[in-house]
Structures are given as structure tokens and as C-alpha cells.
Amino acid sequence: MIHSLTFSNIYSFAEEAIIDFTWSKKDSIDDTLATNLSSEINVSKIMTIIGPNASGKSNILRVLWFLKFWILDAWRNLLPDMPVTHHDIQYRLLPFLYTSNKESKIECIFETNKLQYKIFLVIQWGFAKEEIVSVRTKTDKRMTWKTLFSRNNLSTNEKSLLRKNASIIFLKQILNDANSIDILNYWSSVFLKVSPISMLQEQSFDMNRWNAIQTYYKQPEIHRFVNELLQKFDTWFLELDFKEFEKTDGTKWLEPIWKIQRNWKKEIMPFYSDWTLKLIDYACFIYWALEKGGILVFDEIDSSFHPEVVDAIIDLFLDKLYNKNNAQIILTTHNPRILKILNRYQIQLVEKNLNWESETYRLDEIEWIRVDENYYARYMAWAYWAKPNINL
């Protein structure tokens, strides 16, 4: 689970931005919290990011996307001297547009089933200037961070292998470092639906619809899960089924079949709604995040689903029956009604200042906020800002 994400000089964020999932255990505990290794803090299973169009909400998620790419895929997918700012890279990291400073910073604290880790990364001119990986340890008196490894503290052999456009974590796992393997396994369970920067793309998950259909056909437990969701969200939908055809050349073709309830009979529907197709696209990622205790990162979730469906997806992550492994969901939304079901620690507001810099703050950072406040009503009344002004 992620504890916090801190970054600066990235995309539309010039100054330091903090997305914090934690708060003191002096506050109340409920089912929206994950079970973590620390006895001092709460960690939320959900963070929702809300604000006007073009405020920078998606850019927060893109930082996570880049971090996952940096850890898992940059080593394999980039040429040795290719900067991570290169325009051909779908997950590229760019500094704030209106600055001469080319140094971007990311710090992420997260927890696997074994340990709490911290990654600190500095990218300058498209290459790693600094990278430190730490682990949280407990002494007799307090919890502290111990450096596992850094780019400045390597053996001669490791220095000869390390690339400036890929993570030291990937190198360490090649050398069978147990902590690096633990970190890579964790980030492989982070599933993102986020549009790449400067690209118009409907689907950004690492799976297209045909691959999703193949997954449901081959894995019955995920097939049951997607049908459960479809039946829950659409009372006329019975099931997603499959029919296998053999072509003249001997190869086989798998065709999905949508079965509906019509006049109390099962009938096949050749076409279906856009939201149903999107649920089919994304259901496997919801399932895997819940099963693996991973993270589902979903940009503009309300552009894909009805508000009631959004609430139901969130409920899956808050339900101990479904979410047994501390999975988290991070989402952006334009729908303020979601504020009715969250607490002040789970609401991140984003807006732009007059210098076109994105700024973000968690709702509890507003000094006069009350625990029993109606967050939805107050947001609609402009009390928290981060709301489009359509009267201008």
C-alpha cells in the first residue's frame, strides 16, 4: 500500500505536492483503513482527487505511472542513452513547462507485505541524478529509515552495469537482491488507467478488450467476478459467455456473447452499451488489485461509469469480504457527490493558480474544517475552492 507520494517540478506542478494516505491513529478507525505494519498511523484504502478541468488531477496519477515504468520497464524498453523525457516514451517525465529548472523530484513511501520502503528519485535533463532506496527499521527508541542502496554507493561491478535512464532497483533484482525483488513484485500489482501526457487515447490500461476477453475465458474465477459485476450494475444483463469457432485453416476463434434477460428468456445481444464494454475492459484489473493487495489507479472514473457504479466499485475496496489484502484505489473525478462517502483524509483537492501552476491539498489541511461537516454541500458552496467557476 502507498503511504505517501511527494513530487516537485513535474508536469503542471512547479512546487512540492504531497499526496498523503496516512494520519494519526488518535483519530477514528473504520473499514476504509488498511492493516499496516505501523502501530502509529492509519493508512487509507482510498484517495479521491477532485478539481476543475485542466487543474492537474491526471498529472498526479501520471507521476505514479512514470514511477512504475521507471522501476519495472525502463531498463527493458529504453535504449541505453535515451532520456526519459524523450517524446517517443509513452510514460515520459517532463519538468514544469514554464521553468528553466530541469530537476524533477519524486519520493514515494509504500509498504509491501514484508517491509516499508522509501524511494527518492531526482531526474535532471532526462536522466537519474540521484536515487536512494531505504527501508524502515525499528530501534530500541524509535522507527528510522536505513539506506539499502543508492546510485552513489555501489560496487565497481554494479557501477559498470547501472544505466542512467533506469532504476537501480531493476539492476539489484538482476543480482538477486531480496528487497529489490520484493519491491518489483509490489509495483507489478499497480494497475493504471491513465491517459499518457499529450496523447489522445481512449484506453490506457496495459490490456485491450480482446486480451481481457481471453483472460476471462482462460481464468474462470475472473470470469465469475466480471459477471457478478455486470449483473450487479445492470439488472438486464445475465452473463458474458463465449463461443469458440474453428476457421477453415484449422485455427480457432473465440467470440464473446452477451446474454440478456428479455421477456423472461435468455437472448443474445450483438451490441451493448459503452459503459458495459468499459467494465469488461477494466474488471480484470479491479479483480487483480483486490486479489494481490495491489493498487488500482483510475483517471476520470466518472467518464466511464454511472455515479452509482463508481460508488459500488469504491465499496469493493472498502468491503472486507472483497478486499482481504489491503488493496487501494486512487481515482480522479469531477463528481462531487463522492464527497458524501469519504472522510477528510481521503479527499485531495487540486486547482491552478494565476501562474498556471497546479496546487494540491488534502481537505484536512484546511484549518477550520470540522469532522461532522457536510463536505459535499460545503464544496458546492465554494468553501473549499478547487471548483470550476462557470460564471466567469
PyMOL commands that set and color helices and strands:
alter all, ss='L'
color gray80, all
select helices_A, chain A and resi 57-72+74-77+156-161+168-174+178-187+209-218+220-233+274-292+301-303+307-318+336-341+344-346+363-365+375-380
alter helices_A, ss='H'
color red, helices_A
select strands_A, chain A and resi 2-8+17-20+22-24+33-34+41-44+46-50+103-111+116-124+127-138+143-150+190-193+237-246+252-262+265-269+295-298+328-333+347-352+358-362
alter strands_A, ss='S'
color yellow, strands_A
deselect
rebuild
show_as cartoon
